[in-house]
Amino acid sequence: MKKTIKMREMLNNQKGIIKRVSATGDMGRRIREMGMVPETPIQIQGRAPLKDPVAVKIRDYVLTLRNNEAGSILVEVEENP
Amino acid sequence: MKQKIIIALSGNPNAGKTTVFNAITGARQHIANYPGVTVEKKYGTIHHQGYEIEVVDLPGTYSLTAYSMEEIVARDFVINEKPRLVVDIVDASNLDRHLYLAVQFKELGVPLILALNMVDVAESRGIKVDPDKLSEQFGVPVVPMVARTGKGITDLLDKVVEQAPKSPEWVNAPMSYGMDIDSGLDRVSSIIEKSRFFDKKYPARWRALKCLEGDSQIIGLLKKDPDLGKSITDICDDITKHSMNTMEEETEAIIADHRYGYIAGITKKVVKRKIELRLNFSDKADKILTNRILGPIIMGFILYGIYSFTFWASELPLLWFEIFFDALKNLVATFVPSGILQSLIVSGVIDGVGGVLGFVPLIMFMFFAIAIMEDSGYMARVAYMLDRVLRWFGLHGNSVMALVVSGGISGGCAVPGVMATRILRDPKERIATLLVVPFMNCGAKLPVYAMLIGAFFTKDKARMLFILTLISWGFALFAAKLLRATVLRGPTTPFVMELPPYRAPTLRGLLIHTWERTWQYIKKAGTVILAFSVIIWAMMTFPGLSEERIQAFDQNREEVAIAFLNQQTSPRWIQDKGELKVLNQLYHGLSGEENIEPKAQRHEALLEMARAAVWLERKNGETASFEMEEKFLEAGGRFLKYRQQMTNIDNLQQQTALKGTIAGWMGTKLEYITRPLGFEYRTNVALVGGFAAKEVVISTLGTAYSLSDVDEDKTASLSEKLKKDPAWNPLQAFTLIIFTMLYVPCMATVVSIRKESSWKWATFSIFFNLLVAYGVSLVIRQGGVFLGLGG
C-alpha cells in the first residue's frame, strides 16, 4: 500500500517519490530548479542536530531544505516503511 | 593580428567551474566587481592557436532566473556582453540537474559548449556518460574532462577555437511546454516584438517565458510600458488560471516539469548506470560529520583547530612584520630630523598602515583555513548544522563563518569577517550579519582585555576570557535579533542548499582563493586607512603645546640638570652638560639600548658611574660580578634619581600636550557623556584613538597614564598603575572591557562595511554600536554601583 505524506513527515532513510510541489514564488521556483519535480525519487539522508533542516538525496546529489519548505512537498511512500 | 574572442564560463556551484578557470588561465587572473554589486567578476586571458581568448568566470548559478544577485549578474553578462561562446561546465556524476542550466542557455540561443567535468568521479560511482551521444542528443559540442588533473583542458580550448568562427549568430532553440503554455508564449512574444521596448538583445520568446515564470526583473522591465505590462500580465494570469484548472499546477511548475522531462529523455539515452544508488564516500562521511551528537562536537574541534592553526602559523611571520616596521621606523628616525614630519611618518603613516598590514599573516592563514573548509565542502555542513540556531536570531546558516572569522573563538578580525558575509543571499540577513560581526572579540581587543584582567581579575584569567567570548556571542546574536525585528525586518530566506560531495581541495585553488582575499585587505590599508590614521594622528598631535609651555618644561629640565651637577661632591667627574650627555649615552649603551664606547680617557669615571647606575637598577640583592667602588655607587644612585626626575617632567609634558590636542579636548568634552560610565578624559582619548585600531586603546592609555612608551613588556606596568589609581576598581575595569568590546568598529571594519553595503549602513554601524556599548556599559556601571561593587 502506498500513501502520500509531506516530506517533512518522512523518517530518516525513508524513500519516496515526489508527487507534488505546492510552494510558489521564488522558493517554489528554486525548489523545482534544484530538481524537485513530480515523479522524482528521493531518499531522506538525515537531519541537522536540531532536527531542521533536512537533507534529501535527489538526482545523485544531496539537497538540504528547512522543514518549513519540506512541508510544501508531497511524497508518495510505502505504507509500512 | 591575433583574433580576440570572449568566452564565458558558466555552471552550477560545485561543478568545478573555478578549477576549470584556474586551469585555463593560471595566475593570469584579474578581479573586478560587476557594476553596482559586490559580486566579483573574474577574468583572464590565454593565447591558443592564434586566438587571444578572454575567459570570464561567471558566478556559479543553478538557473537563469532572477533568484539571486549571482543569477542576474550571470545572465545580464551573457545578454549584454554577448560573449562568442558560453562554456557550461556540467558534473557528469549529477548530469540531470546540471543540464537544467544548459537547457536555459539553449533556449536563450547563445552558442554553447558543454564541458563534461568530473567523469572520473562519475565512473567511480558507476555512472558512465557517453559524450558523443550527449552531443548528438543535446545538439551542442561536448568535451569530457577532469579539471582537477587538467585532463581535457586543451581539448576544451581546441573546441572553443574550432567553434568560435562558426557561430556568431544566436539561434534559439525553443522548447515545447505543452499546448497551453506554448500558445501563451506565442501571444506574449508577438506583443513584445511589436513593443518599442523590444531591443532584440533578449529573444522575444525567452522574455515571454521569463514572464510566465514570474521573473521579477524581466516583468519589471516590461512594465516600463504600462499598457504592454498590463496586457502581458493579463495573459500570464490567464494561462496560470487555466493550468491550475486543468492540471492543478502552477505555470512555473509545468515549465520546470517539461525541462526536466526533456532532460530525462536525453540522459536515459546517454547515461549508463552500473549499480543502483548506494552510499558513496560523502554520504558515509556525513553520517558521522553531521551526526546529531558527534557532528557539533567535531565542528567545535574543527573551528577551534582553525583558530589554533591560524595563530600558530602566523606567530613567526607576525614577528617578522613587527621587526620590519620597527626597522622602517628607525630608518625614518635616522634620516628625517625629529619634529612634526618625523612624527607624521612614524606615528601617522607607519604605525597606522603598519598596524593594519601587520595583521596580513594572520589574515592570510585564516583565509587559507577558510578556503580549505569551503573547497572541501565542509563549510556547507557547518551552515546546515547551525541554521536552526541562527535562524532564531534572524540570521542564516551561512552567517556562521563571518562570526567565527571575526573572533568567535576570540582572536580574529572583523574585516575578513565582513567580507565573509558575501555568501549570504538575502540583503537583510547579510546586513544584519555584517552589523553584528564587530561585536566579536577580534585580536586587537585582546591586549586591552589582557591588561585590565591582569590588573583586576588576576585570580581567574582564563575563565574571564572564556566568559568574555560567551558575552560577545550573546551580544552579537541578540543584536541581530533586535535588528531583524526593527530596521531589518523581513522574512527569513529559504535555506535550499546543496551539500556538495567532499573533495580534496587543490593547492592551487587554495592559494588563489587565499591571495585574492588577502590582497583586498592589503589594498584597504594603502588607501582609506592611510587617510584615517593620518587624521587620528593629527587629532592627537595638534594644536600641541604653546612655545611658552614648552619653554617652561625645558626650563624645568634645565633646573633639574643644574641641580644635579651642583649636587656633586668632589671630585666633580661631570664638568658640564656636555659630559652629562656623555654619561647618559654611556648609561644607554650599558643598558643595551645603544652601543657607545667611552671616547676619552677622562670618561673612564663616567663609565664607572653609568655601570654602577645600571647595576643598581637591575640588582636583585646580588653582589656585583665586578669590583664596584663605593663612591661610584653613590654617584650612580644620584644619577638614577636625576633620570627619574627628568622622566617625570617628560611624562608631564606629554600628558599636558595630549590634553591640549583636539583628541584631548574631545576627551575632556566627552566626560559630560561618559561620567555615568566612570570614564574620565584619559580613557576617552584612548577610546577615540581606538577608532583607528583597537590596539591604539592600550598605547594611548599608556601615554595618558604617564608611561612614555608602552610596549608589550611594559603593559604590566600600566596594569600596576591602574591598580593603584583610586578611580579604578574591578567594576570600572569590567565596564571598560565591555565598552571596548561593543563600541564603534575600527575604521578598517567601517570601510569594509561600506564596501559590502553602503555608507548608510557603515554610518549606522558606528552609531548603533556606540549606542549599544553606552547602554550596556551604563547598566553595568550603575547597576554595579547600586549593588555596592564600585567601592
Interface residues (C-beta under 8 A of the other chain):
Chain A: V21 T24 G25 D26 M27 G28 R29 R30 I31 R32 E33 M34 G35 V37 P38 T40 Q43 Q45 G46 R47 A48 P49 L50 K51 D52 P53 A55 K57 R59 D60 Y61 V62 L63 T64 L65 R66 N68 E69
Chain B: Y62 S63 T65 Y67 S93 N94 L95 D96 R97 Y100 R125 I127 E213 G214 E250 E252 A253 A256 D257 Y260 L277 S282 D283 D286 K287 T290 N291 R292 I293 G295 P296 Y384 M385 D387 R388 V389 R391 G397 P494 F495 V496 M497 E498 L499 P500 P501
